[in-house]
């Protein structure tokens, strides 16, 4: 077996590459620094926006599986230069690069299964949950719009060209490898710092917001199971358990023996302007076909992320077990 992981340097790519290699799969990694073949140390120049390069890569690679994880990630609290920049970067990563890869697969008559990492943001503002593969896409941000376009491309290429192109509709999935600006890691870092006496306060936005949280290594395992299916399709990957930010914060602080109410301040400026409603998914289709289910609860996720920040051996063992 041979796999190509596009976007290998991110959280999901890190876990996925290790899971694939543990299963005996040879893995080529494509990141912003270039392409690394197998265990080679020096990356080879390659870029998603270079269509001829993608054709050579796919044509010569003889891949059994391709994972398209390349993405423009930014936390809700982060602000890029402007909405136009967000849209431009999102479409380049989530649509333009994907189209180059899909076109290369068509040109090479590739039999590989490709899994595209889409997002729950494709659903936009929802009136009720849970969402399934049949829930209409109505994104309200550049990230969601571009991810919806990428999922639509997968459907187009499997219908018109017979590609085994699946879209994984991923809900929030976190780990100790998440960037510090993201809420889950921001909370874990703050708890560890407060426990050590290095700071006193954590400033957050809306505590009543409910999030469908999962553990990243379980979600990359779900993508591997999708790639193993004979028939490509769209698949929701979610825990189906919406948890309030307040409960996640309480679990994180409580795990360190701290009272969250003594340390957390709410800043209305951090509250998102668009309330998206009850965004949580139903992974029944994936469970029926592959047996996959999300087992790590939001509380357990909060605890393992705090342990990782505190340098606990327990967190390392938990993290290693699912690689």
C-alpha positions in Angstrom: 0.0 0.0 0.0 1.2 3.5 -0.8 -0.5 6.8 0.3 -0.1 10.5 -0.4 -1.0 12.8 2.5 -1.5 16.4 1.3 -1.3 18.8 4.2 0.9 16.4 6.2 2.3 19.0 8.6 -1.0 19.9 10.3 -2.6 18.2 13.3 -4.5 15.7 11.2 -1.6 15.0 8.9 0.6 14.3 11.9 -1.7 11.6 13.3 -2.7 10.2 10.0 0.8 9.6 8.7 1.7 7.7 11.9 -1.4 5.6 11.7 -0.8 4.7 8.1 2.9 3.8 8.7 1.9 1.7 11.7 -0.4 -0.2 9.4 2.5 -0.9 7.0 1.6 1.8 4.4 4.4 3.7 2.6 3.6 7.4 3.0 4.6 10.4 0.9 4.0 13.7 2.6 3.2 17.0 0.9 3.4 20.1 2.9 4.2 23.8 2.3 7.9 22.9 2.5 7.5 20.4 -0.4 7.2 16.7 -0.9 8.9 14.1 1.3 9.0 10.6 -0.1 8.8 7.9 2.5 11.6 8.2 5.0 13.6 10.7 2.9 14.8 13.8 4.9 15.1 16.4 2.2 11.8 17.6 0.7 11.4 17.9 -3.1 10.0 21.1 -4.5 6.2 20.6 -5.2 3.2 22.9 -4.9 -0.5 22.4 -5.1 -0.9 25.3 -7.4 1.5 23.8 -9.9 -0.7 21.8 -12.2 2.0 20.0 -14.2 3.8 19.1 -10.9 0.6 17.5 -9.6 0.2 15.6 -12.8 3.7 14.2 -12.5 3.3 13.4 -8.8 0.0 11.5 -9.2 1.1 9.9 -12.5 4.3 8.6 -11.1 3.2 7.8 -7.5 1.0 4.8 -8.1 -0.9 5.7 -4.9 -3.6 3.5 -3.4 -4.9 6.3 -1.2 -4.7 10.1 -1.3 -5.7 12.3 1.6 -6.4 15.9 0.9 -6.0 17.7 4.3 -4.5 21.0 3.0 -6.4 23.9 4.6 -6.4 27.5 5.7 -7.0 27.2 9.4 -7.6 30.2 11.7 -9.3 30.4 15.1 -12.4 32.5 15.6 -10.4 35.0 17.6 -7.8 35.4 14.9 -8.2 38.1 12.3 -6.5 38.0 8.9 -5.9 41.1 6.9 -9.4 41.2 5.5 -12.3 39.1 4.3 -10.9 39.1 0.8 -7.7 37.5 2.0 -9.6 34.8 3.9 -11.6 34.0 0.8 -8.6 34.0 -1.6 -6.5 31.8 0.6 -9.4 29.5 1.4 -10.3 28.9 -2.2 -6.7 28.4 -3.3 -6.2 25.7 -0.7 -9.7 24.1 -0.5 -10.7 24.3 -4.2 -7.9 25.2 -6.6 -5.3 22.8 -5.2 -8.0 20.0 -4.9 -9.0 20.5 -8.6 -5.4 20.1 -9.7 -5.1 16.8 -7.8 -8.5 15.6 -9.1 -7.5 16.5 -12.7 -4.2 14.7 -12.2 -6.0 11.6 -11.1 -8.3 11.7 -14.2 -5.3 12.2 -16.5 -3.5 9.2 -14.9 -6.6 7.1 -14.7 -5.8 6.7 -11.1 -7.7 4.0 -9.2 -6.8 5.6 -5.9 -9.3 6.5 -3.2 -9.1 10.2 -2.3 -10.6 11.5 0.9 -11.1 15.3 1.0 -11.3 16.9 4.5 -14.3 19.1 4.4 -15.9 20.7 7.4 -19.1 21.0 9.4 -18.9 24.7 8.4 -20.5 23.7 5.1 -23.8 23.6 6.9 -23.7 27.3 8.0 -26.7 28.5 10.1 -28.8 25.5 11.0 -32.2 25.5 12.7 -31.9 22.1 14.4 -29.5 19.2 14.7 -28.1 16.7 14.2 -26.9 17.2 10.7 -26.4 14.3 8.3 -25.1 13.8 4.8 -28.5 14.9 3.5 -28.5 18.2 5.3 -28.3 21.0 2.7 -25.1 23.0 2.5 -25.6 26.7 3.3 -22.3 28.1 4.5 -22.0 31.6 5.8 -18.2 32.2 5.9 -15.4 32.0 3.3 -13.9 28.9 5.0 -17.3 27.1 4.8 -18.1 28.2 1.3 -14.7 27.0 0.0 -15.1 23.7 1.9 -18.6 23.2 0.4 -17.1 23.9 -3.0 -14.5 21.2 -2.5 -17.1 18.7 -1.4 -19.1 19.5 -4.5 -16.0 18.9 -6.6 -15.6 15.5 -5.1 -19.2 14.6 -6.0 -18.7 16.0 -9.6 -15.5 14.0 -10.2 -16.9 10.8 -8.9 -20.1 11.2 -11.0 -18.5 12.5 -14.2 -15.1 10.7 -14.1 -15.7 7.7 -11.9 -13.1 8.8 -9.3 -13.3 7.3 -5.8 -13.5 10.8 -4.3 -15.1 11.0 -0.9 -15.8 14.1 1.2 -15.3 13.8 5.0 -17.6 16.3 6.8 -15.4 16.8 9.9 -16.8 18.3 13.0 -14.5 19.9 15.7 -11.7 17.5 16.5 -8.9 18.5 18.8 -5.7 17.2 20.4 -2.5 18.4 22.1 -1.2 19.2 18.6 -3.9 21.8 17.9 -2.5 25.4 17.5 -2.6 27.5 20.7 -5.0 30.0 19.2 -7.8 27.4 19.0 -10.3 27.3 21.9 -9.5 23.8 23.1 -5.8 24.4 23.2 -6.1 27.9 24.5 -8.1 26.6 27.5 -5.6 23.8 28.1 -2.6 26.1 28.0 -4.3 28.6 30.4 -5.2 25.9 32.9 -1.7 24.6 32.9 -0.2 28.1 33.3 -2.7 28.9 36.2 -1.9 25.6 37.9 1.8 26.5 37.8 1.1 30.0 39.1 2.2 31.7 36.0 -1.0 33.6 35.3 -4.4 34.2 36.9 -7.0 34.8 34.2 -8.4 33.3 31.0 -10.6 35.5 28.8 -13.2 33.8 26.6 -16.3 34.7 24.5 -19.7 33.0 24.7 -19.7 30.2 27.2 -23.1 28.9 26.2 -22.0 28.0 22.7 -22.3 24.3 22.1 -19.6 22.4 20.2 -19.5 18.8 18.8 -16.0 18.0 20.1 -13.9 14.9 19.2 -10.4 13.6 19.5 -8.3 14.1 16.4 -6.7 10.6 16.1 -10.1 9.0 16.1 -11.2 11.3 13.3 -8.1 10.5 11.2 -8.9 6.8 11.8 -12.4 7.5 10.4 -10.8 9.0 7.2 -8.8 5.8 6.8 -11.9 3.7 7.0 -13.6 5.9 4.4 -10.7 5.4 2.0 -11.1 1.6 2.5 -14.7 1.7 1.2 -15.3 0.3 -2.3 -17.8 3.1 -3.1 -16.9 6.7 -2.5 -19.5 9.0 -0.9 -20.0 11.9 1.6 -19.5 11.0 5.3 -20.2 12.9 8.5 -17.5 12.4 11.1 -18.8 13.6 14.4 -19.3 12.6 18.0 -23.0 13.6 18.0 -22.5 15.0 21.6 -22.8 18.8 21.7 -21.0 20.2 24.8 -21.1 23.8 26.0 -17.9 25.8 26.2 -18.7 26.2 29.8 -18.7 22.5 30.5 -15.5 22.0 28.5 -13.8 24.8 30.5 -15.2 23.4 33.8 -13.8 19.9 32.9 -10.4 21.3 32.0 -10.1 23.4 35.2 -11.6 20.7 37.4 -9.0 18.2 36.1 -6.3 20.4 37.5 -8.1 20.9 40.8 -9.1 24.5 40.0 -12.4 26.4 40.1 -13.0 27.8 36.6 -15.2 30.6 37.9 -12.4 32.1 39.9 -10.2 32.4 36.8 -12.4 32.9 33.7 -13.6 36.3 32.4 -16.1 36.8 29.5 -15.3 39.4 26.9 -18.3 40.2 24.6 -15.9 41.3 21.9 -14.8 37.7 21.4 -18.4 36.5 20.8 -18.9 35.5 17.2 -21.3 37.8 15.3 -23.1 34.9 13.6 -24.8 32.3 15.8 -24.8 29.1 13.8 -27.3 27.2 15.9 -27.0 23.6 17.1 -24.1 22.4 15.0 -23.6 18.7 15.8 -23.5 15.7 13.5 -24.9 12.2 13.1 -22.2 9.7 12.0 -24.7 6.8 11.7 -23.9 6.2 8.0 -20.2 5.9 8.8 -20.9 3.7 11.8 -23.1 1.4 9.8 -20.6 0.9 7.0 -17.3 0.8 9.0 -18.2 0.4 12.7 -16.5 3.7 13.5 -17.7 5.7 16.5 -16.2 8.6 18.5 -15.3 7.3 21.9 -13.5 10.2 23.6 -15.9 12.5 25.4 -15.4 16.3 25.6 -14.5 16.0 29.3 -11.9 13.3 28.6 -10.6 15.4 25.7 -10.2 18.4 28.1 -8.4 16.3 30.6 -5.9 14.8 28.2 -5.1 18.2 26.7 -4.5 19.6 30.2 -2.3 16.6 31.0 -0.3 17.2 27.9 0.3 20.9 28.8 1.3 19.8 32.3 3.7 17.2 30.9 1.8 14.3 32.3 3.1 10.8 31.3 -0.6 9.7 31.2 -1.4 12.2 28.4 1.5 10.9 26.4 0.5 7.3 26.8 -3.1 8.2 25.7 -1.9 10.2 22.7 0.5 7.4 21.6 -2.1 4.7 21.9 -4.2 6.2 19.1 -1.5 7.2 16.6 
